[in-house]
Amino acid sequence: MARENNIDLSKVKGTGAGNRITKQDLEAFMGQGLPASGVTTTPAPFTTSHTAPVAVEAAPSAPAPPARAPEPPIQFVAPPAKAGAKTRIEPMSNMRLKIAEHMVASKRISPHVTTVHRVDMTRVARMRARHKEDFTARYGISLTFLPFVTRATVEALRAFPLLNASLDGNNIIFHNEINIGIAVALENGLIVPVIRAADEKNVLGLQRSIADLAARARSRQLKPDEIQGGTFSITNFGSFGSVFATPVINQPQVAILGIGSVEKVPVVIDDAIAIRSQAFLALSFDHRLIDGALADQFTGKVKQILENWSEEVL
């Protein structure tokens, strides 16, 4: 580009590594409309040191073509709505804008991979059915599947602490606390309040924390520190009937576990047909830090705990 436009590179400020001159630097220089000199350059051979380009006198040449301004980036913009069209236009809410920015940033930052495990929830379903009415009468809240999954997840995070970590540049930050974010659907968006020290709570404590945070999230009574500091997140898309989904990581965390709806299905056990309560666990993880083998070991640990559940609820 310097030869073609007859540019003296000594007059161009380099912004690359070791003050090297980049294509963008040349385009910016040409965009200023500065006069070109009669000196051109040939690139120096590649070395590992920061060797500057060597200037070489050029033979007289034809006048340089006019400088071209850098081309603007391509933008994809929806066509404006036509007058009288059967549409209604309204701006996105601040919450929706923040969610959109967060989702786009997460996809841009983390290479997402999702692994899915089918888990037999029959033991948990039977225990929940056994305690459900007493639980509601005693505490005034419903006993759901979510605290069981949360409790199993906490134990799996203890066994595989890398999934409870986060990334800061090239550094891995291991968190000593296990703070579980629980996605809560609102009327016009989504929020993820955090259960702090979730590893210190049993199923009862987790259910009460989940119910309290969800109620205050929907009534806009959460405190700012209650939606910060999460080290791992769980989303229960099964509560709306979804069987399977691929959740987006809640930055700066490195993984999120999604739970599908628990349904009774026919399965083959010892060559016989049986009715079992099953669900899908979908773990989305950041492939910069987490490999597939580790993700499967973690999800398999959650599955093992749920399928062999023995801890009492009350």
SVG drawing of the C-alpha trace seen along z (x, -y; Angstrom):
<svg xmlns="http://www.w3.org/2000/svg" viewBox="-52 -17 69 76">
<polyline fill="none" stroke="black" stroke-width="0.4" points="0.0,0.0 2.9,-2.4 4.5,-1.7 1.2,-2.1 0.4,-5.4 4.0,-6.7 4.0,-7.2 7.0,-8.0 6.6,-5.5 8.8,-7.6 5.8,-10.0 3.3,-7.3 2.8,-6.5 2.7,-2.8 0.2,-1.4 1.1,2.3 3.4,4.4 6.8,2.7 5.4,-0.4 5.0,1.6 2.9,-0.1 -0.4,1.7 -2.8,1.5 -5.1,-0.6 -2.3,-3.1 -1.8,-3.6 -5.5,-4.0 -5.7,-6.5 -2.7,-8.4 -4.2,-8.5 -7.5,-9.6 -5.8,-12.8 -5.0,-13.9 -1.3,-14.5 1.1,-14.9 3.0,-11.8 6.8,-11.9 9.0,-10.5 10.3,-7.8 8.9,-4.3 10.0,-1.3 10.5,2.4 9.6,4.6 12.5,5.8 12.9,9.6 11.0,11.1 12.9,11.4 12.0,11.9 13.3,8.4 11.5,5.1 13.4,4.2 12.2,1.1 11.4,1.1 14.4,-0.1 13.8,-3.1 14.9,-2.7 15.0,-5.5 12.4,-4.9 12.6,-5.6 10.4,-8.5 6.9,-7.3 3.6,-8.5 1.7,-10.8 0.1,-9.0 -3.6,-8.2 -5.8,-10.2 -5.9,-9.0 -8.8,-6.8 -10.6,-7.1 -11.1,-3.9 -14.3,-2.1 -16.9,-2.2 -17.8,1.2 -20.7,3.0 -23.9,2.5 -27.0,4.6 -29.9,2.4 -33.6,3.3 -35.5,1.2 -37.6,-1.5 -41.2,-0.7 -43.4,-2.1 -46.3,-4.4 -49.5,-2.5 -47.7,0.8 -49.3,3.2 -46.6,2.9 -46.2,1.3 -42.8,-0.1 -41.6,-0.6 -38.1,-1.0 -36.5,1.8 -36.7,1.4 -33.5,0.7 -33.7,4.3 -34.1,5.8 -31.2,3.8 -28.9,4.9 -29.9,8.5 -29.2,8.2 -25.8,6.7 -25.0,9.4 -26.0,12.2 -24.1,10.9 -21.0,10.3 -21.1,13.8 -21.3,15.4 -18.5,13.2 -16.3,13.9 -16.8,17.6 -16.8,20.4 -20.0,22.2 -20.3,26.0 -23.2,27.9 -23.3,31.4 -26.6,33.2 -27.2,36.0 -30.4,37.8 -31.1,38.3 -33.5,40.7 -35.3,38.5 -37.5,41.3 -36.0,41.4 -36.2,37.6 -39.7,37.5 -40.9,40.1 -39.3,38.3 -40.7,35.0 -44.2,36.5 -43.9,38.0 -43.0,34.6 -44.7,32.1 -47.9,31.6 -46.2,31.5 -43.6,29.1 -46.2,26.7 -48.2,26.8 -45.1,26.3 -43.3,23.6 -45.9,22.1 -43.9,22.8 -44.0,25.5 -41.2,28.2 -39.9,28.2 -37.2,30.2 -34.9,27.2 -33.4,27.4 -32.5,31.1 -30.6,30.3 -29.0,27.3 -27.8,29.5 -26.4,32.1 -24.7,29.3 -23.0,28.0 -21.5,31.4 -20.3,31.7 -18.7,28.3 -16.8,29.4 -15.5,32.4 -14.7,30.4 -13.7,26.8 -12.6,25.7 -16.3,25.3 -16.7,22.9 -13.8,20.7 -13.7,17.7 -11.2,16.3 -9.3,13.0 -7.2,12.7 -4.8,15.6 -5.4,16.2 -7.8,18.7 -9.6,17.4 -10.6,20.3 -13.4,19.2 -13.4,20.7 -17.1,19.9 -19.9,21.6 -22.5,18.9 -25.2,20.3 -27.1,17.9 -30.7,19.0 -32.3,17.6 -35.7,16.0 -38.1,15.2 -39.8,11.8 -42.7,10.3 -40.3,8.4 -37.0,10.1 -34.7,12.3 -32.6,11.8 -30.2,14.1 -30.2,13.6 -27.5,15.4 -27.7,17.9 -24.5,17.2 -22.7,20.0 -25.0,22.5 -22.8,25.4 -23.8,24.7 -27.5,25.2 -29.6,28.4 -32.6,28.9 -34.9,27.1 -32.5,24.1 -32.1,24.0 -35.8,24.2 -36.5,21.3 -33.7,19.2 -34.9,19.9 -38.5,19.0 -37.5,15.8 -35.2,14.6 -37.7,15.3 -40.5,13.5 -38.4,10.4 -37.1,10.4 -40.6,10.3 -41.6,7.5 -38.4,5.6 -37.1,5.8 -33.7,7.3 -30.6,5.5 -27.8,4.8 -25.4,7.3 -28.0,10.1 -27.5,10.2 -23.7,10.1 -20.9,12.4 -22.3,15.7 -19.7,18.4 -22.0,20.8 -25.6,20.5 -28.6,22.8 -31.6,22.2 -34.8,24.2 -36.4,24.0 -38.4,27.1 -40.7,25.1 -42.3,23.8 -42.5,27.2 -39.3,27.1 -37.5,30.5 -34.2,29.3 -32.3,26.1 -28.7,24.7 -28.4,22.0 -26.0,19.0 -23.1,18.6 -23.6,15.9 -20.3,14.0 -17.7,14.0 -18.6,17.6 -17.5,20.5 -20.5,22.8 -24.3,22.9 -26.6,25.9 -30.0,26.1 -32.8,28.4 -35.6,29.7 -39.0,30.7 -39.3,33.9 -41.6,36.3 -42.8,39.9 -41.5,42.0 -41.3,45.7 -37.7,47.0 -36.1,50.4 -34.6,51.8 -33.2,55.3 -35.0,56.1 -38.4,55.0 -40.4,51.9 -40.8,49.6 -42.2,46.1 -39.5,43.7 -39.4,40.0 -36.7,38.5 -35.2,35.2 -32.4,33.7 -29.5,31.8 -27.8,29.4 -24.4,28.0 -23.1,25.1 -19.4,24.5 -16.6,22.2 -14.3,24.3 -11.4,21.9 -11.1,23.4 -13.4,26.5 -12.9,29.5 -15.6,32.0 -14.3,34.8 -14.3,32.6 -17.8,31.2 -19.1,34.8 -17.5,35.9 -19.1,32.9 -22.6,33.5 -22.2,37.2 -21.6,36.5 -24.8,34.4 -26.6,37.3 -25.2,39.9 -26.2,37.9 -29.8,37.4 -30.3,41.0 -29.1,42.3 -30.6,39.7 -30.7,40.6 -30.6,37.3 -33.7,36.5 -35.6,33.3 -37.0,32.0"/>
</svg>
